[in-house]
Amino acid sequence: MRLYVFTLVIITALAFAVDPRDYGATQNPAPGQPATDNYVINVINTFECPYASMILGLDYVSNGDFILFTDDESGDENLFVCNAGNGTYVNAIDMPWTTPSPFGIGDFYPAGSQPHCNDFGDDLIRYGINFTGSYPNVYDENGRGMDCDGTYIWEAFGPMSATYGACLRMFPDGTSVQAWNLPGITTQLSGLTVYPIPGKQGIAVTAYEWGSPNHYIWFYEFNGSTMSQLGSADLPSCLLSFGLAYSGTRDTFFWSWMNASGICFISELEITETSLEETTWGSIKASF
């Protein structure tokens, strides 16, 4: 009996330790759309960041070859800056507001100097080197992954009761907001990144998909007014799928995720669009 009780306590503690509601994820998502045959993912690197408890939203900064990511664990809420090649610690910026629950991160300037960060616990986006500025988030506490394209901030819509996907773009003061539904999404979004498509804008998103045996990345083409789905791809097996970032310097994507033991990782992905003669994003861009 003692062994049974002890085992039950341990299992309960582990379940609580990775309770997705602690980082704004629903525990019972709708099934995600299956992968298409348009894309192939090659994992070229995976690393931990042992100085952080969680790895949620991601952004890549070419100046210094850095990755920015958020950590929402109680007492450890920071914006971390790490080396994109191996996850080595570079810097940490404290989240100074009351009870922070950060997720999305987008930076316009050298790593960590002008970050914009949303919060799944309130309706504000904070920005600045010490996050002293703020403006209302149109998605309130339902904003998740973020990215910057040099002019606009992009943000994924990820309410815990989501049955569809959407995203918006806005100026970095929260004005001139435009939003679009993302066809083919039936679950709660987590990560978002923009990437180059000649003459247009590429958008890629991920979903938490807690409890699902499969996780996906979905790709969209934005022509300035409408959003069209290009396809989707299977991500490697994981418990939860979090942030997403694209590096034009490396011509790769970065993806954060959690394994069944509750440990977070960042993987660097080379993604090939097979319908374009297996050409990666960078070489497509360079050919125009």
Stockholm file with secondary structure:
# STOCKHOLM 1.0

chainA/1-288         MRLYVFTLVIITALAFAVDPRDYGATQNPAPGQPATDNYVINVINTFECPYASMILGLDYVSNGDFILFTDDESGDENLFVCNAGNGTYVNAIDMPWTTPSPFGIGDFYPAGSQPHCNDFGDDLIRYGINFTGSYPNVYDENGRGMDCDGTYIWEAFGPMSATYGACLRMFPDGTSVQAWNLPGITTQLSGLTVYPIPGKQGIAVTAYEWGSPNHYIWFYEFNGSTMSQLGSADLPSCLLSFGLAYSGTRDTFFWSWMNASGICFISELEITETSLEETTWGSIKASF
#=GR chainA/1-288 SS CHHHHHHHHHHHHHHHHTCGGGGTCCSSCCCCCCCCSSEEEEEEEEECCTTCSCCCSEEEETTTTEEEEEECSTTCCEEEEEETTTCCEEEEEECCSSSCCEEEEEESSSTTSSEEEEETTSSEEEESTTSCEEEECTTGGGEEEEEECSSCEEEEECCTTCSSEEEEEECTTSCSCEEEEETTCCSCEEEEEEEEETTEEEEEEEECCTTCSCCEEEEEEECSSCEEEEEEEECCCCSEEEEEEEETTTTEEEEEEECTTSCEEEEEEEEEEGGGTSBCHHHHHHTC
#=GC SS_cons         CHHHHHHHHHHHHHHHHTCGGGGTCCSSCCCCCCCCSSEEEEEEEEECCTTCSCCCSEEEETTTTEEEEEECSTTCCEEEEEETTTCCEEEEEECCSSSCCEEEEEESSSTTSSEEEEETTSSEEEESTTSCEEEECTTGGGEEEEEECSSCEEEEECCTTCSSEEEEEECTTSCSCEEEEETTCCSCEEEEEEEEETTEEEEEEEECCTTCSCCEEEEEEECSSCEEEEEEEECCCCSEEEEEEEETTTTEEEEEEECTTSCEEEEEEEEEEGGGTSBCHHHHHHTC
//
